[in-house]
Amino acid sequence: MKSVLAAALMVFICTPAVLAAGSGDAAAGKDTYGKHCLACHGADASGNTPIAKGMKVTIPNLASKEVQALSDADLQKVMTQGKGKMPPVKDLTDADLHNLVAYIRTLARK
């Protein structure tokens, strides 16, 4: 009986959905960033872009302590629900969200 429970636990632990939770591919996230985020947040993710100036808004620097202090779930919520003048991004997959968070986390190290 114990071996059956142990085997079931290993199957659950090793499923792709569980492995994907809380992890992401920063390189894939950079590609997704380029497609969905770059126009407003900029190549350097500083938010200092013509769109920000044209809209007369401050777009947060994604490398800032304030942004980096947000939980992964909070970052994903901003991406999927929007915040302030940032519209939600509707066509992101779960993998895209995890990858974007992984990429955003690399910005703090630069």
N, C-alpha and C positions, 0 to 999 in steps of 0.2 A: 504494500500500500504506500509506504514511504517513497519508493522509487517511482511510482506512478505520479504522486504529487510533485516530486522533484522534477520529473520530466515535463509535467504540465507547466510548472513554474518557469523552467528554462525556455519553453516555447513562447510563453508570454513575454518574458524578458527580452528575447531575441527578435521579436517582431519588428518590422521596419517602422511602424508607427511609434512604438516605444523608443526605438533608437533615434528617431528623428526629433522627438520632443526635446527641446532645450539645446539642440545642436543645429549647426548649419554649415554650409560650405561658403566661406567668405568670397572665394573667387566667383562662384555662381552668383552670390549676392551682389558683387560688383557689376556683373553683367546686367542683372535685374535693375540695379540702381541706375545704370546708364540708360535703360529703356523707360523707366518710370519716374525717376527722382531728379536726375541731373539738370533738367531744364530750370527747375526752381531752386534746388539746393546747391547747384554748381558742381564743377568737376572736383573742387577741393572740399565740398560739403560745407562750406562756410556760410552759405545762404546769402552771400554778397553777390547778387545777380541782377541783371537788368529787369527781370520779372519782379523781383522784390522792390526795386526802385520804382518801377512803373506802377505797381500796386500800392506803393507807399506803405509797405509792411516790413516788419523785421522777421526774417526767416532764421530760426535758430541754427547756430553752428552745430552740426551733428557730432563734432569732436568735443564740444563743451562739457564741462563737469555736470551741468544741469541735465543735458540730454543723456550722457553716459550714466547718470545716477538712476535713470528710469529703469524699471524692470523690463525684461524681455516682453512680458505680456503687455505692459503699458506702451512700449514701442509698437508692437503689433496692433494694438488698439488704435493708435494714431493713424497707422497705415490703412487700416480697414474701415475706420469710422471718420477719419479726418479730425481736424482740430483748428479752430479759428477759421481762417480763410483757406486752409489746406483742405481740399476735397478728399473724400475717401478714394482709395485706389481699389476698384471693384474686381479686377481680374487677376489678383494675386492668389496663387495656390498656397497651401500650407507650407510646402517646401520653399516657395519664394519668400514667405514671411520669415522662416527660420534662417534662410540664406541672407536676407537683407539685414537681419539683426546681427548675424555673424560678421557681416561686412562693416556695419556701423560700429561694432565693438573694436574693429581693427583701427578705426580712425583715432581713437584715444591714445594709441601707442605711437602715433606719428609725431 
